[in-house]
Amino acid sequence: MTVLIRGAGDLASGIAARLKNCGFGVIMTDLSNPTSIRRAVSFSEAIVHGETVVEGITARFAGSVREAMAELKRGYIAVLADSECGCLDELCPEVLVDAIMAKRNTGTKITDAPIVIGVGPGFAAGLDCGAVVETMRGHAMGRAIYKGCATPNTNIPGLIGGFAGERVLRAPYDGIFHATAEIGDYVKAGDIVGYVECHPMCCTISGVLRGLIADGTPVRIGMKSGDVDPRGKVEYCRKISDKALAVAGGVLEAIFHIRMLNRNGSVRPEIIPADCIRA
């Protein structure tokens, strides 16, 4: 079974890794100039370097759908530079997973594939897709939702090591980001990890720099551009997160649940609850 995943950042990559380990053929799409923060665990790096490895799983850049299918046959994850998912009609995947984390639906339709899954806020199960997987940290994280929506976007990162919004580094200005630190570096509150047009991007807490946008990336003021992990474990930089694994589990459940419904001829009601809020 072939799965097409929109997005190849850390969350989408956690999904891809779990599905690949379960025997699915996985093709991913992302921007031609990816903006992933946790680049050490993002298959989007294959677009930049031609190949990347996350927890022993190799992804390779593919310049076309034909090349992508060839990489699948070789046992690799294939990554296309195709942010608009123009490859969809040519690929005709059995499963489409929208994991670009735009906090809104940018065009995914329930008719795009036999099984369509939306990840995070912005999707309504039964209208945009067959299932939505919750991404908000807490009791429901990773839960597959078959009627309604995930928790609306709060713009507040989840708690890690007792810190939430303080973990996130945001671009201080519009322009090109120039890094002065690397993923895996130990940092202290106040340390500068990069500049945008001579404006420093500083840490607000101490820990390990778990994620940092690539040097030379165009950014907008306020754009998420880095992530400090207060737990101080360098090895976590190259490990798929607990959140990504939980969400991947929800995607895996949804695939088999919807496939079972399709085989049994069940009909999913395309009704959105009155209290369903699109983020």
SVG drawing of the C-alpha trace seen along z (x, -y; Angstrom):
<svg xmlns="http://www.w3.org/2000/svg" viewBox="-25 -44 53 50">
<polyline fill="none" stroke="black" stroke-width="0.4" points="0.0,0.0 1.4,-3.4 1.0,-6.4 1.5,-9.9 2.4,-12.3 2.1,-16.1 4.9,-17.6 8.3,-16.2 9.0,-18.0 9.6,-16.3 6.0,-15.4 5.4,-14.1 8.7,-12.3 7.7,-10.5 4.6,-9.3 6.6,-8.3 9.1,-6.3 6.4,-4.4 4.5,-3.6 7.7,-2.5 8.5,-0.2 5.0,1.3 5.6,2.2 4.0,-0.8 5.6,-2.4 6.0,-6.1 6.3,-9.1 6.5,-12.6 6.3,-16.1 7.6,-19.4 8.9,-22.8 11.8,-23.1 13.5,-25.1 12.3,-23.3 11.8,-25.3 11.9,-22.4 13.2,-23.3 14.1,-19.8 16.2,-19.1 18.1,-16.1 14.8,-14.1 13.1,-15.5 13.1,-13.7 12.8,-17.1 16.6,-17.2 16.6,-14.7 15.5,-17.6 18.6,-19.6 21.2,-16.8 19.8,-14.2 19.6,-11.7 19.0,-11.7 18.7,-9.0 16.5,-9.2 16.7,-6.4 18.1,-4.0 15.5,-4.8 16.8,-6.3 14.9,-8.8 16.0,-9.9 15.1,-12.9 13.1,-12.1 12.9,-14.5 9.7,-12.9 7.0,-10.5 8.8,-7.9 11.9,-8.4 9.9,-8.2 8.4,-4.9 11.8,-3.6 13.1,-4.6 10.2,-2.8 11.2,0.4 14.7,0.0 13.2,-0.1 13.6,-3.8 11.2,-6.7 11.0,-9.1 10.7,-12.8 9.5,-15.2 9.9,-18.9 6.2,-19.5 4.5,-21.8 1.3,-21.9 1.1,-18.1 0.8,-18.2 1.9,-14.6 -1.4,-13.3 -3.2,-12.5 -0.2,-10.7 0.5,-8.7 -3.1,-7.7 -2.0,-6.6 -4.2,-4.4 -3.6,-6.8 -3.1,-10.5 -1.9,-12.1 -1.9,-15.9 0.8,-16.6 2.1,-20.0 0.9,-21.5 -0.5,-24.7 -3.2,-24.8 -5.7,-25.0 -6.7,-23.0 -4.8,-24.2 -6.7,-22.1 -6.9,-18.5 -10.2,-16.8 -11.8,-13.6 -12.0,-12.5 -8.3,-12.8 -7.7,-9.1 -9.6,-6.1 -8.2,-7.0 -7.5,-10.6 -6.2,-11.6 -5.7,-15.2 -3.1,-15.8 -3.8,-18.5 -6.2,-21.5 -7.9,-22.8 -9.6,-19.5 -13.1,-18.2 -13.4,-14.4 -16.3,-13.4 -15.9,-16.6 -12.3,-17.2 -11.0,-13.7 -12.0,-10.3 -10.1,-11.0 -8.3,-13.7 -5.4,-12.9 -5.0,-15.1 -1.6,-16.8 -2.2,-18.8 -0.1,-17.5 -2.2,-16.0 -4.6,-13.2 -5.9,-13.1 -2.6,-13.4 -2.4,-10.9 -6.1,-10.0 -7.9,-9.3 -11.1,-11.3 -13.7,-10.1 -16.4,-12.8 -15.4,-16.4 -12.1,-18.2 -8.9,-18.3 -8.4,-20.9 -8.1,-24.4 -4.7,-25.9 -3.7,-27.8 -0.3,-29.1 1.1,-27.9 3.7,-25.1 3.3,-22.0 5.2,-21.7 8.6,-20.0 10.8,-20.0 8.4,-22.6 8.7,-25.1 6.3,-25.9 6.5,-29.1 10.0,-29.9 11.4,-26.9 10.6,-28.4 13.0,-30.8 11.3,-33.2 12.8,-35.3 13.5,-38.8 13.1,-40.5 12.2,-39.9 15.1,-38.7 17.7,-35.9 18.6,-33.9 22.3,-33.3 23.1,-30.6 26.0,-31.0 25.1,-27.7 24.3,-24.2 21.7,-21.6 23.0,-19.7 24.9,-22.7 24.4,-23.5 23.0,-27.0 22.2,-29.3 19.5,-32.0 20.7,-35.0 22.9,-33.1 22.8,-34.2 22.2,-31.3 21.8,-33.4 21.1,-36.7 18.5,-38.1 19.6,-41.3 22.0,-42.0 19.2,-41.4 20.2,-38.6 18.0,-35.6 18.5,-34.8 17.6,-31.9 15.3,-32.6 16.1,-29.4 19.1,-27.1 19.3,-23.6 20.2,-21.9 19.5,-23.4 17.2,-20.7 16.1,-22.5 17.3,-25.4 16.2,-26.6 18.8,-26.1 21.4,-28.8 20.3,-31.1 16.6,-30.5 14.3,-33.5 12.2,-34.2 9.5,-36.5 9.4,-38.3 7.9,-36.0 8.4,-32.9 9.3,-29.8 13.0,-29.3 14.5,-27.3 13.8,-25.0 15.6,-24.7 15.1,-21.5 15.5,-22.2 16.1,-18.5 19.6,-18.9 19.8,-15.5 21.8,-15.8 20.7,-12.4 17.1,-13.6 18.1,-15.9 18.3,-12.8 15.4,-10.9 11.8,-11.0 9.8,-12.8 7.2,-11.2 4.6,-13.5 5.5,-12.4 5.3,-8.7 1.9,-9.2 0.5,-11.0 2.0,-8.3 0.1,-5.7 -3.1,-7.6 -2.5,-7.7 -1.7,-4.0 -5.0,-3.2 -7.0,-5.5 -5.6,-3.8 -6.7,-0.3 -10.0,-1.5 -11.1,-3.3 -9.9,-0.5 -12.0,1.9 -15.1,-0.4 -14.4,-0.6 -14.2,3.1 -17.4,3.6 -19.2,1.1 -19.9,-1.1 -20.7,-4.7 -19.1,-7.5 -21.6,-10.3 -20.4,-13.6 -21.9,-15.7 -19.9,-18.3 -21.0,-18.8 -22.3,-22.2 -19.6,-22.9 -16.8,-21.9 -14.5,-24.9 -12.0,-25.1 -8.7,-26.5"/>
</svg>
